[in-house]
Amino acid sequence: MGLESGKHIEIEIEGDTYRVVEGGIKDIKRVNFLKSILEHNGFEVKWGEEARKNEEDPKTMMVAVTDLTFNPVLAVYGRRLKSPDGHRVNPNYWNQKGEKYNPNYWDEKV
């Protein structure tokens, strides 16, 4: 999911409804990264392991927030989120591409 999909998926955990921000995450570092951004911006975050269809399937995790109106695509491209160090979050920062932070994603050469 993440910025590649505009799907709105809600899940219920322990009787509460959450909006999935990103699923299919294989690395705990990614979970902690997203959690730090979302909590810094005032969201209540829940994360955990996703259900597997088979025992052979790899373990994946998901990150969700209690705000059912949250859409990561609109939040990132609308520049509504700030990083813990105070910069605006752009797609490269959200997707953890490179170490160079350029707030103007439209200036990036592909």
Biopython code that builds the backbone (N, CA, C, O; Angstrom):
import numpy as np
from Bio.PDB.StructureBuilder import StructureBuilder

atoms = [
    (1, "MET", "N", (0.833, -1.187, 0.000)),
    (1, "MET", "CA", (0.000, 0.000, 0.000)),
    (1, "MET", "C", (0.873, 1.243, 0.000)),
    (1, "MET", "O", (1.680, 1.438, -0.909)),
    (2, "GLY", "N", (0.720, 2.067, 0.992)),
    (2, "GLY", "CA", (1.512, 3.283, 1.059)),
    (2, "GLY", "C", (1.040, 4.295, 0.046)),
    (2, "GLY", "O", (-0.163, 4.503, -0.113)),
    (3, "LEU", "N", (1.977, 4.933, -0.645)),
    (3, "LEU", "CA", (1.633, 5.978, -1.597)),
    (3, "LEU", "C", (1.273, 5.426, -2.969)),
    (3, "LEU", "O", (0.807, 6.177, -3.826)),
    (4, "GLU", "N", (1.476, 4.139, -3.197)),
    (4, "GLU", "CA", (1.176, 3.544, -4.489)),
    (4, "GLU", "C", (-0.306, 3.269, -4.668)),
    (4, "GLU", "O", (-0.767, 3.084, -5.794)),
    (5, "SER", "N", (-1.055, 3.240, -3.582)),
    (5, "SER", "CA", (-2.463, 2.880, -3.652)),
    (5, "SER", "C", (-3.320, 3.924, -2.953)),
    (5, "SER", "O", (-2.941, 4.461, -1.912)),
    (6, "GLY", "N", (-4.464, 4.200, -3.529)),
    (6, "GLY", "CA", (-5.393, 5.127, -2.910)),
    (6, "GLY", "C", (-6.494, 4.413, -2.145)),
    (6, "GLY", "O", (-7.492, 5.024, -1.764)),
    (7, "LYS", "N", (-6.307, 3.104, -1.919)),
    (7, "LYS", "CA", (-7.331, 2.320, -1.232)),
    (7, "LYS", "C", (-7.493, 2.786, 0.212)),
    (7, "LYS", "O", (-6.534, 3.197, 0.865)),
    (8, "HIS", "N", (-8.712, 2.712, 0.680)),
    (8, "HIS", "CA", (-9.017, 3.041, 2.065)),
    (8, "HIS", "C", (-9.444, 1.753, 2.750)),
    (8, "HIS", "O", (-10.546, 1.255, 2.523)),
    (9, "ILE", "N", (-8.572, 1.220, 3.585)),
    (9, "ILE", "CA", (-8.863, -0.046, 4.258)),
    (9, "ILE", "C", (-8.996, 0.208, 5.746)),
    (9, "ILE", "O", (-8.109, 0.779, 6.380)),
    (10, "GLU", "N", (-10.120, -0.227, 6.289)),
    (10, "GLU", "CA", (-10.330, -0.143, 7.726)),
    (10, "GLU", "C", (-10.276, -1.549, 8.307)),
    (10, "GLU", "O", (-10.723, -2.513, 7.685)),
    (11, "ILE", "N", (-9.721, -1.646, 9.508)),
    (11, "ILE", "CA", (-9.681, -2.921, 10.214)),
    (11, "ILE", "C", (-10.172, -2.688, 11.637)),
    (11, "ILE", "O", (-10.152, -1.570, 12.152)),
    (12, "GLU", "N", (-10.610, -3.768, 12.247)),
    (12, "GLU", "CA", (-11.053, -3.683, 13.630)),
    (12, "GLU", "C", (-10.071, -4.456, 14.499)),
    (12, "GLU", "O", (-9.784, -5.627, 14.253)),
    (13, "ILE", "N", (-9.566, -3.775, 15.519)),
    (13, "ILE", "CA", (-8.637, -4.383, 16.466)),
    (13, "ILE", "C", (-9.187, -4.137, 17.859)),
    (13, "ILE", "O", (-9.369, -2.992, 18.272)),
    (14, "GLU", "N", (-9.447, -5.208, 18.574)),
    (14, "GLU", "CA", (-9.930, -5.123, 19.952)),
    (14, "GLU", "C", (-11.139, -4.199, 20.081)),
    (14, "GLU", "O", (-11.239, -3.434, 21.041)),
    (15, "GLY", "N", (-12.059, -4.268, 19.113)),
    (15, "GLY", "CA", (-13.285, -3.484, 19.171)),
    (15, "GLY", "C", (-13.184, -2.070, 18.653)),
    (15, "GLY", "O", (-14.201, -1.379, 18.585)),
    (16, "ASP", "N", (-11.990, -1.602, 18.280)),
    (16, "ASP", "CA", (-11.807, -0.256, 17.740)),
    (16, "ASP", "C", (-11.511, -0.347, 16.250)),
    (16, "ASP", "O", (-10.873, -1.296, 15.793)),
    (17, "THR", "N", (-11.972, 0.636, 15.503)),
    (17, "THR", "CA", (-11.747, 0.674, 14.060)),
    (17, "THR", "C", (-10.554, 1.566, 13.748)),
    (17, "THR", "O", (-10.419, 2.660, 14.297)),
    (18, "TYR", "N", (-9.689, 1.083, 12.856)),
    (18, "TYR", "CA", (-8.470, 1.798, 12.471)),
    (18, "TYR", "C", (-8.390, 1.897, 10.957)),
    (18, "TYR", "O", (-8.921, 1.047, 10.244)),
    (19, "ARG", "N", (-7.719, 2.946, 10.465)),
    (19, "ARG", "CA", (-7.439, 3.098, 9.046)),
    (19, "ARG", "C", (-6.019, 2.607, 8.804)),
    (19, "ARG", "O", (-5.079, 3.078, 9.445)),
    (20, "VAL", "N", (-5.860, 1.665, 7.886)),
    (20, "VAL", "CA", (-4.537, 1.133, 7.565)),
    (20, "VAL", "C", (-3.778, 2.169, 6.743)),
    (20, "VAL", "O", (-4.252, 2.627, 5.703)),
    (21, "VAL", "N", (-2.598, 2.528, 7.226)),
    (21, "VAL", "CA", (-1.743, 3.492, 6.536)),
    (21, "VAL", "C", (-0.852, 2.759, 5.546)),
    (21, "VAL", "O", (-0.713, 3.176, 4.397)),
    (22, "GLU", "N", (-0.255, 1.676, 5.993)),
    (22, "GLU", "CA", (0.597, 0.869, 5.122)),
    (22, "GLU", "C", (0.605, -0.563, 5.625)),
    (22, "GLU", "O", (0.679, -0.810, 6.828)),
    (23, "GLY", "N", (0.528, -1.490, 4.705)),
    (23, "GLY", "CA", (0.561, -2.907, 5.049)),
    (23, "GLY", "C", (1.636, -3.619, 4.251)),
    (23, "GLY", "O", (2.251, -3.037, 3.358)),
    (24, "GLY", "N", (1.856, -4.877, 4.580)),
    (24, "GLY", "CA", (2.862, -5.664, 3.871)),
    (24, "GLY", "C", (4.288, -5.270, 4.201)),
    (24, "GLY", "O", (5.196, -5.495, 3.401)),
    (25, "ILE", "N", (4.493, -4.687, 5.367)),
    (25, "ILE", "CA", (5.825, -4.229, 5.772)),
    (25, "ILE", "C", (6.617, -5.411, 6.316)),
    (25, "ILE", "O", (6.124, -6.152, 7.167)),
    (26, "LYS", "N", (7.828, -5.587, 5.833)),
    (26, "LYS", "CA", (8.653, -6.722, 6.264)),
    (26, "LYS", "C", (9.715, -6.337, 7.284)),
    (26, "LYS", "O", (10.295, -7.212, 7.927)),
    (27, "ASP", "N", (9.980, -5.048, 7.443)),
    (27, "ASP", "CA", (11.072, -4.588, 8.301)),
    (27, "ASP", "C", (10.531, -3.733, 9.448)),
    (27, "ASP", "O", (9.779, -2.786, 9.216)),
    (28, "ILE", "N", (10.907, -4.060, 10.664)),
    (28, "ILE", "CA", (10.458, -3.312, 11.840)),
    (28, "ILE", "C", (10.963, -1.867, 11.808)),
    (28, "ILE", "O", (10.340, -0.984, 12.399)),
    (29, "LYS", "N", (12.083, -1.617, 11.125)),
    (29, "LYS", "CA", (12.590, -0.248, 11.015)),
    (29, "LYS", "C", (11.600, 0.637, 10.265)),
    (29, "LYS", "O", (11.431, 1.808, 10.603)),
    (30, "ARG", "N", (10.951, 0.082, 9.253)),
    (30, "ARG", "CA", (9.941, 0.828, 8.492)),
    (30, "ARG", "C", (8.744, 1.151, 9.389)),
    (30, "ARG", "O", (8.215, 2.261, 9.354)),
    (31, "VAL", "N", (8.330, 0.185, 10.182)),
    (31, "VAL", "CA", (7.213, 0.393, 11.114)),
    (31, "VAL", "C", (7.551, 1.523, 12.076)),
    (31, "VAL", "O", (6.740, 2.425, 12.285)),
    (32, "ASN", "N", (8.739, 1.480, 12.659)),
    (32, "ASN", "CA", (9.150, 2.515, 13.617)),
    (32, "ASN", "C", (9.263, 3.884, 12.952)),
    (32, "ASN", "O", (8.932, 4.898, 13.565)),
    (33, "PHE", "N", (9.725, 3.921, 11.709)),
    (33, "PHE", "CA", (9.832, 5.171, 10.962)),
    (33, "PHE", "C", (8.459, 5.804, 10.763)),
    (33, "PHE", "O", (8.267, 6.985, 11.054)),
    (34, "LEU", "N", (7.504, 5.018, 10.266)),
    (34, "LEU", "CA", (6.152, 5.535, 10.044)),
    (34, "LEU", "C", (5.488, 5.921, 11.358)),
    (34, "LEU", "O", (4.802, 6.939, 11.446)),
    (35, "LYS", "N", (5.697, 5.106, 12.362)),
    (35, "LYS", "CA", (5.114, 5.376, 13.684)),
    (35, "LYS", "C", (5.618, 6.710, 14.228)),
    (35, "LYS", "O", (4.840, 7.486, 14.782)),
    (36, "SER", "N", (6.911, 6.980, 14.075)),
    (36, "SER", "CA", (7.470, 8.236, 14.594)),
    (36, "SER", "C", (6.887, 9.445, 13.863)),
    (36, "SER", "O", (6.584, 10.454, 14.499)),
    (37, "ILE", "N", (6.723, 9.365, 12.541)),
    (37, "ILE", "CA", (6.135, 10.474, 11.784)),
    (37, "ILE", "C", (4.688, 10.709, 12.209)),
    (37, "ILE", "O", (4.285, 11.839, 12.487)),
    (38, "LEU", "N", (3.916, 9.629, 12.255)),
    (38, "LEU", "CA", (2.491, 9.765, 12.547)),
    (38, "LEU", "C", (2.244, 10.249, 13.978)),
    (38, "LEU", "O", (1.386, 11.103, 14.203)),
    (39, "GLU", "N", (2.984, 9.714, 14.937)),
    (39, "GLU", "CA", (2.814, 10.154, 16.324)),
    (39, "GLU", "C", (3.249, 11.609, 16.500)),
    (39, "GLU", "O", (2.637, 12.358, 17.260)),
    (40, "HIS", "N", (4.304, 12.001, 15.797)),
    (40, "HIS", "CA", (4.761, 13.397, 15.860)),
    (40, "HIS", "C", (3.674, 14.354, 15.351)),
    (40, "HIS", "O", (3.591, 15.497, 15.800)),
    (41, "ASN", "N", (2.846, 13.883, 14.417)),
    (41, "ASN", "CA", (1.779, 14.699, 13.850)),
    (41, "ASN", "C", (0.446, 14.510, 14.569)),
    (41, "ASN", "O", (-0.596, 14.928, 14.065)),
    (42, "GLY", "N", (0.475, 13.887, 15.734)),
    (42, "GLY", "CA", (-0.707, 13.818, 16.581)),
    (42, "GLY", "C", (-1.654, 12.660, 16.342)),
    (42, "GLY", "O", (-2.775, 12.674, 16.852)),
    (43, "PHE", "N", (-1.239, 11.659, 15.586)),
    (43, "PHE", "CA", (-2.095, 10.501, 15.341)),
    (43, "PHE", "C", (-1.837, 9.416, 16.381)),
    (43, "PHE", "O", (-0.711, 9.226, 16.840)),
    (44, "GLU", "N", (-2.904, 8.711, 16.742)),
    (44, "GLU", "CA", (-2.762, 7.541, 17.607)),
    (44, "GLU", "C", (-2.492, 6.358, 16.689)),
    (44, "GLU", "O", (-3.301, 6.053, 15.813)),
    (45, "VAL", "N", (-1.357, 5.689, 16.886)),
    (45, "VAL", "CA", (-0.894, 4.652, 15.971)),
    (45, "VAL", "C", (-1.007, 3.278, 16.610)),
    (45, "VAL", "O", (-0.710, 3.097, 17.790)),
    (46, "LYS", "N", (-1.444, 2.314, 15.809)),
    (46, "LYS", "CA", (-1.483, 0.909, 16.213)),
    (46, "LYS", "C", (-0.760, 0.130, 15.124)),
    (46, "LYS", "O", (-0.966, 0.383, 13.937)),
    (47, "TRP", "N", (0.072, -0.802, 15.515)),
    (47, "TRP", "CA", (0.764, -1.620, 14.523)),
    (47, "TRP", "C", (0.808, -3.054, 15.011)),
    (47, "TRP", "O", (0.683, -3.324, 16.205)),
    (48, "GLY", "N", (0.983, -3.954, 14.083)),
    (48, "GLY", "CA", (1.049, -5.354, 14.455)),
    (48, "GLY", "C", (1.243, -6.240, 13.243)),
    (48, "GLY", "O", (1.355, -5.766, 12.112)),
    (49, "GLU", "N", (1.279, -7.536, 13.504)),
    (49, "GLU", "CA", (1.458, -8.513, 12.441)),
    (49, "GLU", "C", (0.168, -8.708, 11.678)),
    (49, "GLU", "O", (-0.917, -8.700, 12.261)),
    (50, "GLU", "N", (0.285, -8.884, 10.375)),
    (50, "GLU", "CA", (-0.880, -9.175, 9.546)),
    (50, "GLU", "C", (-1.127, -10.680, 9.556)),
    (50, "GLU", "O", (-0.207, -11.476, 9.743)),
    (51, "ALA", "N", (-2.375, -11.046, 9.354)),
    (51, "ALA", "CA", (-2.731, -12.464, 9.295)),
    (51, "ALA", "C", (-2.127, -13.082, 8.035)),
    (51, "ALA", "O", (-2.116, -12.471, 6.967)),
    (52, "ARG", "N", (-1.629, -14.305, 8.187)),
    (52, "ARG", "CA", (-1.043, -15.011, 7.052)),
    (52, "ARG", "C", (-2.025, -16.058, 6.551)),
    (52, "ARG", "O", (-2.747, -16.674, 7.336)),
    (53, "LYS", "N", (-2.047, -16.253, 5.229)),
    (53, "LYS", "CA", (-2.933, -17.267, 4.653)),
    (53, "LYS", "C", (-2.359, -18.664, 4.858)),
    (53, "LYS", "O", (-3.097, -19.610, 5.132)),
    (54, "ASN", "N", (-1.043, -18.790, 4.724)),
    (54, "ASN", "CA", (-0.347, -20.070, 4.904)),
    (54, "ASN", "C", (0.789, -19.889, 5.900)),
    (54, "ASN", "O", (1.269, -18.775, 6.108)),
    (55, "GLU", "N", (1.206, -20.958, 6.498)),
    (55, "GLU", "CA", (2.348, -20.906, 7.414)),
    (55, "GLU", "C", (3.641, -20.589, 6.679)),
    (55, "GLU", "O", (4.583, -20.069, 7.276)),
    (56, "GLU", "N", (3.693, -20.902, 5.375)),
    (56, "GLU", "CA", (4.903, -20.660, 4.592)),
    (56, "GLU", "C", (5.062, -19.189, 4.214)),
    (56, "GLU", "O", (6.169, -18.754, 3.896)),
    (57, "ASP", "N", (3.978, -18.420, 4.242)),
    (57, "ASP", "CA", (4.045, -17.007, 3.882)),
    (57, "ASP", "C", (4.921, -16.247, 4.874)),
    (57, "ASP", "O", (4.921, -16.549, 6.068)),
    (58, "PRO", "N", (5.673, -15.250, 4.372)),
    (58, "PRO", "CA", (6.513, -14.469, 5.297)),
    (58, "PRO", "C", (5.649, -13.619, 6.226)),
    (58, "PRO", "O", (4.525, -13.249, 5.888)),
    (59, "LYS", "N", (6.196, -13.318, 7.397)),
    (59, "LYS", "CA", (5.492, -12.456, 8.340)),
    (59, "LYS", "C", (5.567, -11.019, 7.837)),
    (59, "LYS", "O", (6.638, -10.529, 7.479)),
    (60, "THR", "N", (4.424, -10.356, 7.816)),
    (60, "THR", "CA", (4.382, -8.959, 7.430)),
    (60, "THR", "C", (3.635, -8.174, 8.506)),
    (60, "THR", "O", (2.846, -8.734, 9.268)),
    (61, "MET", "N", (3.895, -6.878, 8.553)),
    (61, "MET", "CA", (3.270, -6.024, 9.555)),
    (61, "MET", "C", (2.498, -4.905, 8.866)),
    (61, "MET", "O", (2.678, -4.638, 7.677)),
    (62, "MET", "N", (1.635, -4.262, 9.643)),
    (62, "MET", "CA", (0.894, -3.123, 9.136)),
    (62, "MET", "C", (0.880, -2.029, 10.188)),
    (62, "MET", "O", (1.022, -2.284, 11.384)),
    (63, "VAL", "N", (0.704, -0.788, 9.704)),
    (63, "VAL", "CA", (0.606, 0.384, 10.572)),
    (63, "VAL", "C", (-0.765, 1.001, 10.311)),
    (63, "VAL", "O", (-1.169, 1.167, 9.160)),
    (64, "ALA", "N", (-1.483, 1.343, 11.393)),
    (64, "ALA", "CA", (-2.821, 1.918, 11.261)),
    (64, "ALA", "C", (-2.985, 3.073, 12.243)),
    (64, "ALA", "O", (-2.268, 3.167, 13.239)),
    (65, "VAL", "N", (-3.945, 3.953, 11.941)),
    (65, "VAL", "CA", (-4.244, 5.093, 12.816)),
    (65, "VAL", "C", (-5.736, 5.099, 13.141)),
    (65, "VAL", "O", (-6.543, 4.511, 12.421)),
    (66, "THR", "N", (-6.088, 5.771, 14.237)),
    (66, "THR", "CA", (-7.485, 5.827, 14.658)),
    (66, "THR", "C", (-8.310, 6.811, 13.842)),
    (66, "THR", "O", (-9.537, 6.718, 13.826)),
    (67, "ASP", "N", (-7.660, 7.750, 13.168)),
    (67, "ASP", "CA", (-8.371, 8.734, 12.357)),
    (67, "ASP", "C", (-8.824, 8.073, 11.055)),
    (67, "ASP", "O", (-8.006, 7.812, 10.173)),
    (68, "LEU", "N", (-10.117, 7.805, 10.935)),
    (68, "LEU", "CA", (-10.639, 7.090, 9.771)),
    (68, "LEU", "C", (-10.652, 7.945, 8.510)),
    (68, "LEU", "O", (-10.890, 7.423, 7.421)),
    (69, "THR", "N", (-10.401, 9.240, 8.631)),
    (69, "THR", "CA", (-10.358, 10.106, 7.457)),
    (69, "THR", "C", (-8.938, 10.263, 6.911)),
    (69, "THR", "O", (-8.743, 10.908, 5.880)),
    (70, "PHE", "N", (-7.952, 9.685, 7.585)),
    (70, "PHE", "CA", (-6.559, 9.847, 7.170)),
    (70, "PHE", "C", (-6.296, 9.131, 5.854)),
    (70, "PHE", "O", (-6.679, 7.975, 5.676)),
    (71, "ASN", "N", (-5.644, 9.824, 4.939)),
    (71, "ASN", "CA", (-5.228, 9.256, 3.666)),
    (71, "ASN", "C", (-3.760, 9.633, 3.470)),
    (71, "ASN", "O", (-3.451, 10.816, 3.321)),
    (72, "PRO", "N", (-2.841, 8.649, 3.466)),
    (72, "PRO", "CA", (-1.419, 8.982, 3.359)),
    (72, "PRO", "C", (-1.053, 9.697, 2.060)),
    (72, "PRO", "O", (-0.137, 10.520, 2.052)),
    (73, "VAL", "N", (-1.745, 9.402, 0.972)),
    (73, "VAL", "CA", (-1.445, 10.056, -0.301)),
    (73, "VAL", "C", (-1.738, 11.554, -0.195)),
    (73, "VAL", "O", (-0.912, 12.381, -0.581)),
    (74, "LEU", "N", (-2.906, 11.893, 0.324)),
    (74, "LEU", "CA", (-3.262, 13.304, 0.472)),
    (74, "LEU", "C", (-2.386, 14.002, 1.501)),
    (74, "LEU", "O", (-2.017, 15.162, 1.320)),
    (75, "ALA", "N", (-2.052, 13.305, 2.573)),
    (75, "ALA", "CA", (-1.232, 13.902, 3.630)),
    (75, "ALA", "C", (0.184, 14.204, 3.144)),
    (75, "ALA", "O", (0.740, 15.256, 3.461)),
    (76, "VAL", "N", (0.765, 13.289, 2.378)),
    (76, "VAL", "CA", (2.148, 13.481, 1.916)),
    (76, "VAL", "C", (2.208, 14.476, 0.764)),
    (76, "VAL", "O", (2.986, 15.429, 0.812)),
    (77, "TYR", "N", (1.398, 14.267, -0.271)),
    (77, "TYR", "CA", (1.448, 15.174, -1.421)),
    (77, "TYR", "C", (0.866, 16.547, -1.097)),
    (77, "TYR", "O", (1.213, 17.534, -1.746)),
    (78, "GLY", "N", (-0.016, 16.620, -0.100)),
    (78, "GLY", "CA", (-0.539, 17.898, 0.347)),
    (78, "GLY", "C", (0.370, 18.589, 1.341)),
    (78, "GLY", "O", (0.084, 19.695, 1.799)),
    (79, "ARG", "N", (1.489, 17.916, 1.676)),
    (79, "ARG", "CA", (2.513, 18.451, 2.582)),
    (79, "ARG", "C", (1.937, 18.827, 3.943)),
    (79, "ARG", "O", (2.278, 19.862, 4.515)),
    (80, "ARG", "N", (1.056, 17.962, 4.449)),
    (80, "ARG", "CA", (0.398, 18.204, 5.728)),
    (80, "ARG", "C", (1.162, 17.621, 6.908)),
    (80, "ARG", "O", (0.885, 17.971, 8.056)),
    (81, "LEU", "N", (2.115, 16.740, 6.644)),
    (81, "LEU", "CA", (2.858, 16.083, 7.713)),
    (81, "LEU", "C", (4.229, 16.721, 7.882)),
    (81, "LEU", "O", (4.827, 17.212, 6.925)),
    (82, "LYS", "N", (4.707, 16.704, 9.103)),
    (82, "LYS", "CA", (6.065, 17.172, 9.387)),
    (82, "LYS", "C", (6.868, 16.018, 9.966)),
    (82, "LYS", "O", (6.344, 15.178, 10.698)),
    (83, "SER", "N", (8.140, 15.996, 9.625)),
    (83, "SER", "CA", (9.041, 14.989, 10.172)),
    (83, "SER", "C", (9.391, 15.380, 11.606)),
    (83, "SER", "O", (9.205, 16.536, 11.987)),
    (84, "PRO", "N", (9.893, 14.438, 12.410)),
    (84, "PRO", "CA", (10.285, 14.776, 13.778)),
    (84, "PRO", "C", (11.326, 15.893, 13.865)),
    (84, "PRO", "O", (11.408, 16.576, 14.886)),
    (85, "ASP", "N", (12.121, 16.089, 12.810)),
    (85, "ASP", "CA", (13.108, 17.179, 12.842)),
    (85, "ASP", "C", (12.565, 18.482, 12.262)),
    (85, "ASP", "O", (13.328, 19.431, 12.078)),
    (86, "GLY", "N", (11.252, 18.552, 11.968)),
    (86, "GLY", "CA", (10.610, 19.797, 11.597)),
    (86, "GLY", "C", (10.428, 20.084, 10.122)),
    (86, "GLY", "O", (9.849, 21.112, 9.771)),
    (87, "HIS", "N", (10.909, 19.202, 9.231)),
    (87, "HIS", "CA", (10.747, 19.414, 7.790)),
    (87, "HIS", "C", (9.397, 18.868, 7.323)),
    (87, "HIS", "O", (8.811, 18.000, 7.971)),
    (88, "ARG", "N", (8.915, 19.380, 6.203)),
    (88, "ARG", "CA", (7.719, 18.843, 5.582)),
    (88, "ARG", "C", (8.043, 17.472, 4.995)),
    (88, "ARG", "O", (9.104, 17.278, 4.401)),
    (89, "VAL", "N", (7.134, 16.537, 5.163)),
    (89, "VAL", "CA", (7.323, 15.182, 4.633)),
    (89, "VAL", "C", (6.926, 15.186, 3.161)),
    (89, "VAL", "O", (5.828, 15.616, 2.806)),
    (90, "ASN", "N", (7.826, 14.703, 2.309)),
    (90, "ASN", "CA", (7.533, 14.571, 0.891)),
    (90, "ASN", "C", (7.607, 13.083, 0.524)),
    (90, "ASN", "O", (7.989, 12.269, 1.365)),
    (91, "PRO", "N", (7.253, 12.714, -0.706)),
    (91, "PRO", "CA", (7.245, 11.294, -1.075)),
    (91, "PRO", "C", (8.587, 10.588, -0.885)),
    (91, "PRO", "O", (8.613, 9.440, -0.440)),
    (92, "ASN", "N", (9.700, 11.246, -1.211)),
    (92, "ASN", "CA", (10.998, 10.602, -1.040)),
    (92, "ASN", "C", (11.293, 10.325, 0.431)),
    (92, "ASN", "O", (11.837, 9.275, 0.773)),
    (93, "TYR", "N", (10.937, 11.254, 1.287)),
    (93, "TYR", "CA", (11.148, 11.051, 2.722)),
    (93, "TYR", "C", (10.243, 9.932, 3.227)),
    (93, "TYR", "O", (10.702, 9.045, 3.947)),
    (94, "TRP", "N", (8.961, 9.961, 2.859)),
    (94, "TRP", "CA", (8.001, 8.945, 3.294)),
    (94, "TRP", "C", (8.438, 7.552, 2.856)),
    (94, "TRP", "O", (8.346, 6.594, 3.624)),
    (95, "ASN", "N", (8.914, 7.445, 1.614)),
    (95, "ASN", "CA", (9.334, 6.148, 1.074)),
    (95, "ASN", "C", (10.770, 5.791, 1.427)),
    (95, "ASN", "O", (11.262, 4.740, 1.018)),
    (96, "GLN", "N", (11.442, 6.642, 2.173)),
    (96, "GLN", "CA", (12.821, 6.434, 2.619)),
    (96, "GLN", "C", (13.760, 6.178, 1.443)),
    (96, "GLN", "O", (14.532, 5.219, 1.448)),
    (97, "LYS", "N", (13.685, 7.041, 0.445)),
    (97, "LYS", "CA", (14.557, 6.915, -0.722)),
    (97, "LYS", "C", (15.725, 7.862, -0.573)),
    (97, "LYS", "O", (15.561, 9.079, -0.666)),
    (98, "GLY", "N", (16.888, 7.321, -0.345)),
    (98, "GLY", "CA", (18.100, 8.117, -0.216)),
    (98, "GLY", "C", (18.193, 8.834, 1.110)),
    (98, "GLY", "O", (17.259, 8.825, 1.912)),
    (99, "GLU", "N", (19.333, 9.452, 1.327)),
    (99, "GLU", "CA", (19.566, 10.179, 2.572)),
    (99, "GLU", "C", (19.461, 11.684, 2.379)),
    (99, "GLU", "O", (19.405, 12.440, 3.350)),
    (100, "LYS", "N", (19.435, 12.116, 1.126)),
    (100, "LYS", "CA", (19.340, 13.537, 0.840)),
    (100, "LYS", "C", (17.871, 13.949, 0.938)),
    (100, "LYS", "O", (16.997, 13.338, 0.322)),
    (101, "TYR", "N", (17.620, 14.980, 1.715)),
    (101, "TYR", "CA", (16.245, 15.453, 1.900)),
    (101, "TYR", "C", (16.003, 16.660, 1.021)),
    (101, "TYR", "O", (16.620, 17.707, 1.217)),
    (102, "ASN", "N", (15.108, 16.525, 0.049)),
    (102, "ASN", "CA", (14.735, 17.631, -0.816)),
    (102, "ASN", "C", (13.233, 17.835, -0.667)),
    (102, "ASN", "O", (12.457, 16.998, -1.129)),
    (103, "PRO", "N", (12.801, 18.923, -0.035)),
    (103, "PRO", "CA", (11.373, 19.114, 0.210)),
    (103, "PRO", "C", (10.544, 19.320, -1.054)),
    (103, "PRO", "O", (9.326, 19.144, -1.020)),
    (104, "ASN", "N", (11.168, 19.684, -2.156)),
    (104, "ASN", "CA", (10.443, 19.890, -3.397)),
    (104, "ASN", "C", (10.588, 18.660, -4.286)),
    (104, "ASN", "O", (11.513, 18.583, -5.095)),
    (105, "TYR", "N", (9.686, 17.707, -4.139)),
    (105, "TYR", "CA", (9.779, 16.460, -4.871)),
    (105, "TYR", "C", (9.715, 16.693, -6.383)),
    (105, "TYR", "O", (10.227, 15.874, -7.146)),
    (106, "TRP", "N", (9.110, 17.770, -6.824)),
    (106, "TRP", "CA", (8.982, 18.023, -8.250)),
    (106, "TRP", "C", (10.317, 18.453, -8.877)),
    (106, "TRP", "O", (10.455, 18.462, -10.100)),
    (107, "ASP", "N", (11.298, 18.809, -8.034)),
    (107, "ASP", "CA", (12.615, 19.164, -8.546)),
    (107, "ASP", "C", (13.509, 17.951, -8.755)),
    (107, "ASP", "O", (14.581, 18.072, -9.348)),
    (108, "GLU", "N", (13.091, 16.790, -8.282)),
    (108, "GLU", "CA", (13.914, 15.578, -8.398)),
    (108, "GLU", "C", (14.023, 15.156, -9.853)),
    (108, "GLU", "O", (13.032, 15.138, -10.583)),
    (109, "LYS", "N", (15.229, 14.819, -10.264)),
    (109, "LYS", "CA", (15.452, 14.313, -11.601)),
    (109, "LYS", "C", (15.332, 12.793, -11.564)),
    (109, "LYS", "O", (15.942, 12.118, -10.735)),
    (110, "VAL", "N", (14.534, 12.284, -12.480)),
    (110, "VAL", "CA", (14.276, 10.839, -12.496)),
    (110, "VAL", "C", (15.267, 10.122, -13.350)),
    (110, "VAL", "O", (15.200, 8.899, -13.479)),
]
sb = StructureBuilder()
sb.init_structure("model")
sb.init_model(0)
sb.init_chain("A")
sb.init_seg("    ")
for serial, (resi, resn, name, xyz) in enumerate(atoms, 1):
    if name == "N":
        sb.init_residue(resn, " ", resi, " ")
    sb.init_atom(name, np.array(xyz, "f"), 0.0, 1.0, " ", f" {name:<3s}", serial, name[0])
structure = sb.get_structure()
